[in-house]
């Protein structure tokens, strides 16, 4: 079973990527990073299980690691006959310390965008009025 092309999860939930393979002899399944190096366990953050599952554990914000939580992974199945590599799996973890804080930040961000948008609209209207005045003045022979 090939893993999905994308996995997004929060630090409070963690995530999981499954990869299974069958063959004779039975292939071993491992995980690689984008650079081709095998990935292993990272205490409190990531576990690679012997059944081919890559567990991205729930973690506190201070344990965020870009090389783990915002990375591209590939599953590899290999035996003495050969090996096969899965498609890229883009992994991204979102960090949420407190849902009330995240909502408050989103509201403040929206309010800031609204104020900026309103200011830009007023500036555009003022520019149009100035341009209209210049055009009218030039047209009337004042230029």
Long-range contacts (C-beta under 8 A, 24 or more apart in sequence): 2-75, 2-86, 2-87, 3-73, 3-75, 3-86, 3-87, 3-89, 4-89, 5-87, 5-88, 5-89, 5-90, 6-89, 6-90, 6-91, 6-92, 7-56, 7-89, 7-90, 7-91, 7-92, 8-91, 8-92, 8-93, 8-94, 9-56, 9-92, 9-93, 9-94, 10-93, 10-94, 10-95, 10-96, 11-58, 11-59, 11-60, 11-61, 11-64, 11-69, 11-93, 11-94, 11-95, 11-96, 12-58, 12-96, 13-58, 14-55, 14-56, 14-57, 14-58, 14-59, 15-55, 15-56, 15-91, 15-93, 16-53, 16-54, 16-55, 16-56, 17-53, 17-54, 17-56, 17-73, 17-75, 17-89, 17-91, 18-52, 18-53, 19-52, 19-53, 19-54, 19-75, 19-77, 19-86, 20-51, 20-52, 21-52, 21-77, 21-84, 23-77, 23-79, 23-81, 24-79, 25-79, 25-80, 25-81, 26-79, 27-77, 27-78, 27-79, 27-83, 28-77, 28-78, 28-79, 29-75, 29-76, 29-77, 30-75, 30-76, 30-78, 31-73, 31-74, 31-75, 31-76, 32-73, 32-74, 32-75, 32-76, 32-85, 33-67, 33-71, 33-72, 33-73, 33-74, 34-71, 34-72, 34-73, 34-74, 34-88, 39-73, 42-68, 45-69, 52-77, 56-91, 56-93, 59-93, 61-95, 61-97, 64-93, 64-95, 69-93
